[in-house]
Amino acid sequence: MSEKTTLGALVRLRHLEFGDGYRTKRSEHGHPGYPILRVAEVLDGRIEPKLEDFISVAYRKNIGAKLSMPGDVILTTKGTVGRVAVMPSDGNDYAYSPQVCYFRPRVNGPLLSEYLYYWFKTPEFWKQAAFLKGQTDMADYLSLSDIRSLHITLPGHSIQKGIVEVLGALDEKITLNGRIVNSCDLIRACGLDQFLKSAPEGEAHAPPLSSLAEFINGKAFTKNATGSGRMVVRIAELNSGPSGSTIYNDLEVPDKHLARAGDLLFAWSGSLTVHRWYRSEAIINQHIFKVIPRGDYPVWLLNDLLLAKLAMFKQIAADKATTMGHIQRKHLDECVHAPAPGSIPRLDAVLGPLWQRALLAEQESLKLSELRDTLLPRLMSGEIKVRDAEKLVEEAV
């Protein structure tokens, strides 16, 4: 049977400890020290620390409980409110910044840490947070008193554990797929690099990048958008995936302006990134090239050759005296160290399957994420039973 309570009540009963981060002084910075974990470094389900600022170990006592512990549930509470992650069991100890809140449910208490993590993704939390976070004229913000007031539906331990196991199985598979993607891409890049370094005369050359592929620029397809149909891929969608601000349009556009799974996209303005598209068919907006290989050059090779030039392109963009850095088409005429055409079939037979395996892992993770996001609110609300969700997950993984 579920119980309705508040996070504040759980704190009073000592079932939960939570707080915000440490307000460090510049004079406390130094090495060796504890890296400061900021809001931008807390992503959906994970942290990506930049390790830029550190609090000296001499001030450990000042930090107190605001130093990370393995298993902490952390929540961003200012600016981009509501990103949630769990501190890993290995790695650095971090000093939380003031806009990052930590939560430590008591061991053997009525609230499981993993359940709290998933609860922060539910409509029950988000409806309350949406009301509370916009009560100031400044950036969105959840105060400590706001957090204490949050109502949470708390089922028994066995149900919490069952929900966590179902959703956790999907997240574990997604994490594993991420490792497969990283490994495939790394092995392929190393294989190409080794070939180019040891290639006999005649098996490598240095053609202009523009001669190896057609670079089709997207157009301003967000204008007069209908709100339905295919996603319009902007740089934001390339970097972070679709969100509440993603635009959809029913436009009929030429094939050259469509992105399909396995296509290569190159954002030539702003952040300058190279992406293997793995989502459903979408419309390519301006500032993004669809890279279409010429001749026998496979798409994975164009990806790796672009990555080899990316640092140079970013430097060119950074030197632009404009509001948004970018490269021009003339920069695509830069020569690249590439396999000669005669070497490509042999190389593609070895390295090409790694590109395809990574793509399959990304597509599978997308389906698993959709299943998880569908099951989560239904499980947490009791609309679907754990045993029924387990059957769906078993079929998926």
Secondary structure, DSSP 8 states (H G I E B T S, - for coil): --EEEEHHHHHHTTSEEEE------GGGB-SSEEEEE-GGGEETTEE------EEEGGGHHHHGGGB--TT-EEEE-BSSTT-EEE--SSS---EE-TTEEEEEE-TTSSS-HHHHHHHTTSHHHHHHHHHHHTSSSSS-B--HHHHHT-EEEE--HHHHHHHHHHHHHHHHHHHHHHHHHHHHHHHHHHHHHHHHHH--TTSEE--BGGGTEEEEE-B-TTTT--SSSEEEE-HHHHHH---TT--EE-----GGGEE-TT-EEEE-BTT-EEEE--SS-EEEBTTEEEEEE-TT--HHHHHHHHHHHHHHHHHHHHT--SSS-B--GGGGG-B--EE-GGGHHHHHHHHHHHHHHHHHHHHHHHHHHHHHHHHHHHHHHTSS-HHHHHHHHHHH-
